Amino acid sequence: MSFEKTIQELNKIRNEEYEQLRYDRSVWEGNYQGSNCSMINVARQDVRTPEELSSLEQTKRMIDFYGKDPSDRLNEATEDELQELMNLYDKELSEHQEATTKAITKHQSNLQALETELKRVLDKHSTKIKDSLKTLAELQRDEVYLYDSKGIPTPYSNTGILDYDKRAGHSISSDDRCLSKSKSPNYLALHHNYSALEQELLTNLAKAGE
């Protein structure tokens, strides 16, 4: 594990500080001589909420018990302990950086190998892919022309064959479209920009880990 000894030493210091706060619960609970009178006197001169007054009284008890505010006890690691922590950190920092650099280099190398392999596979099948893409592009072009092309001006708001279906007593549904729906891929654009398709395939395959 990276920074193993540093983390162990840090946890040791943290645990020691935590143990320092595991004080006798009687400091917080039960009757405390003079506490009621103290609270009454404070309340007479204060407009804070009962919860705030309770917190102040608990802090007062801690100060009386330990001689200092409990928040001050969270940073009592000795200089020797802290120096040991820093020594371990300085020693393990270079090891961590070396391991990180090695891991990044290996990861980038693996990604490059994956991309190279994917490109090899794509190149192997590129002719078939281009042929099928060309067919889809032609079919999509014809479909777009049929449904969306505009001829001479008409009083109808639709375009293409939709200008005529009602007059012919026929209803054309948007589901009749196969390749020119709103969510359909733009095969026409991909056919003219095959490199974009390759990049999309590489990205999707890499994300899937294939």
C-alpha positions as CSV (number, residue, x, y, z in Angstrom):
1,M,0.0,0.0,0.0
2,S,1.3,3.4,-0.8
3,F,2.3,5.6,2.2
4,E,1.7,2.5,4.4
5,K,4.0,3.5,7.3
6,T,3.0,7.2,7.1
7,I,-0.7,6.2,7.3
8,Q,-0.1,3.9,10.2
9,E,1.8,6.6,12.1
10,L,-0.9,9.2,11.3
11,N,-3.7,6.8,12.5
12,K,-1.7,6.2,15.7
13,I,-1.6,9.9,16.4
14,R,-5.2,10.3,15.6
15,N,-6.2,7.4,17.8
16,E,-4.2,8.8,20.7
17,E,-6.0,12.1,20.3
18,Y,-9.3,10.3,20.2
19,E,-8.5,8.4,23.4
20,Q,-7.7,11.7,25.1
21,L,-11.3,12.7,24.6
22,R,-12.7,9.5,26.0
23,Y,-13.1,11.1,29.4
24,D,-15.3,10.1,32.3
25,R,-19.0,10.6,31.2
26,S,-19.7,12.0,34.7
27,V,-18.0,15.2,33.4
28,W,-21.0,15.6,31.1
29,E,-23.8,13.9,32.9
30,G,-25.3,13.8,36.4
31,N,-25.3,16.5,39.1
32,Y,-22.4,18.9,39.1
33,Q,-21.9,20.9,42.2
34,G,-22.9,24.5,41.6
35,S,-23.8,23.9,38.0
36,N,-27.5,24.6,38.5
37,C,-26.8,27.9,40.2
38,S,-24.2,28.7,37.5
39,M,-26.7,28.1,34.8
40,I,-29.4,30.1,36.5
41,N,-27.0,33.1,36.9
42,V,-25.9,32.8,33.3
43,A,-29.5,32.5,32.1
44,R,-30.5,35.7,33.9
45,Q,-28.0,37.7,32.0
46,D,-28.2,35.8,28.7
47,V,-30.7,35.4,25.9
48,R,-29.1,32.4,24.3
49,T,-31.1,29.2,23.7
50,P,-31.1,26.4,26.2
51,E,-29.0,24.3,23.8
52,E,-26.4,27.0,23.6
53,L,-26.3,27.5,27.4
54,S,-26.0,23.7,27.8
55,S,-23.0,23.7,25.4
56,L,-21.4,26.5,27.4
57,E,-21.9,24.6,30.6
58,Q,-20.4,21.4,29.2
59,T,-17.4,23.4,28.0
60,K,-17.0,24.9,31.5
61,R,-17.1,21.5,33.0
62,M,-14.4,20.3,30.6
63,I,-12.2,23.2,31.4
64,D,-12.7,22.6,35.2
65,F,-12.0,18.9,34.7
66,Y,-9.0,19.1,32.3
67,G,-7.9,22.7,32.8
68,K,-8.4,23.5,29.1
69,D,-11.0,23.8,26.4
70,P,-11.7,20.3,24.9
71,S,-11.1,21.7,21.4
72,D,-7.5,22.4,22.4
73,R,-7.0,18.7,23.2
74,L,-7.4,17.7,19.6
75,N,-3.9,18.9,18.7
76,E,-1.7,17.5,21.4
77,A,0.6,15.3,19.4
78,T,4.1,15.8,20.6
79,E,6.8,17.3,18.4
80,D,8.6,13.9,18.4
81,E,5.5,12.1,17.1
82,L,5.0,14.8,14.5
83,Q,8.7,14.7,13.5
84,E,8.4,10.9,13.1
85,L,5.3,11.4,10.9
86,M,7.1,13.9,8.7
87,N,10.2,11.7,8.4
88,L,8.1,8.7,7.3
89,Y,6.2,11.0,4.8
90,D,9.5,12.4,3.3
91,K,10.8,8.8,3.0
92,E,7.7,7.3,1.4
93,L,6.8,10.3,-0.8
94,S,9.4,9.5,-3.4
95,E,8.3,5.8,-3.4
96,H,4.7,7.0,-3.9
97,Q,5.7,9.3,-6.7
98,E,7.7,6.6,-8.4
99,A,4.9,4.1,-8.1
100,T,2.4,6.7,-9.4
101,T,4.6,7.5,-12.4
102,K,5.0,3.8,-13.2
103,A,1.3,3.2,-13.0
104,I,0.4,6.1,-15.2
105,T,3.0,5.0,-17.8
106,K,1.6,1.4,-17.8
107,H,-2.0,2.7,-18.1
108,Q,-1.2,4.9,-21.0
109,S,0.7,2.1,-22.7
110,N,-2.2,-0.2,-22.2
111,L,-4.6,2.4,-23.7
112,Q,-2.3,2.9,-26.7
113,A,-2.1,-0.9,-27.2
114,L,-5.9,-1.1,-27.0
115,E,-6.4,1.8,-29.5
116,T,-3.8,0.2,-31.9
117,E,-5.6,-3.2,-31.7
118,L,-9.0,-1.6,-32.2
119,K,-7.8,0.3,-35.3
120,R,-6.3,-2.9,-36.7
121,V,-9.7,-4.6,-36.3
122,L,-11.5,-1.6,-37.8
123,D,-9.2,-1.4,-40.8
124,K,-9.8,-5.2,-41.3
125,H,-13.5,-4.6,-41.6
126,S,-13.5,-1.1,-43.0
127,T,-14.5,-2.1,-46.6
128,K,-17.6,-4.0,-45.4
129,I,-18.5,-1.1,-43.0
130,K,-18.1,1.5,-45.7
131,D,-20.2,-0.5,-48.1
132,S,-23.1,-1.0,-45.6
133,L,-22.8,2.6,-44.6
134,K,-23.0,3.8,-48.2
135,T,-26.2,1.7,-48.7
136,L,-27.7,3.2,-45.5
137,A,-26.8,6.7,-46.6
138,E,-28.5,6.3,-50.0
139,L,-31.6,4.8,-48.4
140,Q,-31.7,7.7,-45.8
141,R,-31.2,10.3,-48.6
142,D,-34.2,8.8,-50.5
143,E,-36.3,8.8,-47.4
144,V,-35.5,12.3,-46.5
145,Y,-36.3,13.5,-50.0
146,L,-39.6,11.6,-50.0
147,Y,-40.8,13.0,-46.7
148,D,-39.1,16.4,-46.4
149,S,-38.4,17.8,-49.9
150,K,-40.3,20.9,-50.9
151,G,-41.8,21.2,-54.4
152,I,-43.9,24.1,-55.8
153,P,-45.6,26.2,-53.1
154,T,-48.9,24.7,-51.8
155,P,-51.5,25.8,-49.3
156,Y,-50.4,22.9,-47.1
157,S,-47.9,23.3,-44.3
158,N,-46.3,19.9,-44.7
159,T,-43.6,18.9,-47.1
160,G,-42.9,16.0,-49.4
161,I,-45.4,13.2,-49.6
162,L,-47.3,14.5,-46.6
163,D,-48.7,17.3,-48.7
164,Y,-50.6,14.7,-50.7
165,D,-51.6,11.8,-48.4
166,K,-54.8,13.3,-47.0
167,R,-55.9,14.4,-50.5
168,A,-55.4,10.8,-51.6
169,G,-57.5,9.5,-48.7
170,H,-54.5,7.9,-47.1
171,S,-52.9,8.6,-43.7
172,I,-49.1,8.4,-43.4
173,S,-47.7,7.8,-39.9
174,S,-44.4,9.1,-38.7
175,D,-43.6,5.5,-37.8
176,D,-43.4,4.8,-41.5
177,R,-39.9,6.5,-41.4
178,C,-37.1,4.0,-41.0
179,L,-34.0,6.1,-41.2
180,S,-35.0,9.7,-40.9
181,K,-36.6,9.9,-37.4
182,S,-35.4,12.4,-34.9
183,K,-33.1,10.0,-33.1
184,S,-31.8,8.2,-36.2
185,P,-28.0,8.4,-36.9
186,N,-27.0,10.7,-39.7
187,Y,-25.7,8.1,-42.1
188,L,-25.3,10.7,-44.8
189,A,-22.8,12.6,-42.7
190,L,-21.0,9.5,-41.5
191,H,-20.7,8.2,-45.1
192,H,-18.9,11.5,-46.0
193,N,-16.8,11.5,-42.8
194,Y,-15.8,7.9,-42.2
195,S,-13.1,8.9,-39.8
196,A,-15.7,10.3,-37.4
197,L,-17.4,6.9,-37.4
198,E,-14.1,5.2,-36.6
199,Q,-13.5,7.5,-33.7
200,E,-17.0,7.0,-32.3
201,L,-16.5,3.2,-32.6
202,L,-13.1,3.4,-30.9
203,T,-14.5,5.5,-28.0
204,N,-17.5,3.2,-27.5
205,L,-15.4,0.0,-27.6
206,A,-12.8,1.5,-25.3
207,K,-15.5,2.4,-22.8
208,A,-17.0,-1.1,-22.9
209,G,-13.5,-2.6,-22.4
210,E,-13.8,-4.7,-25.6
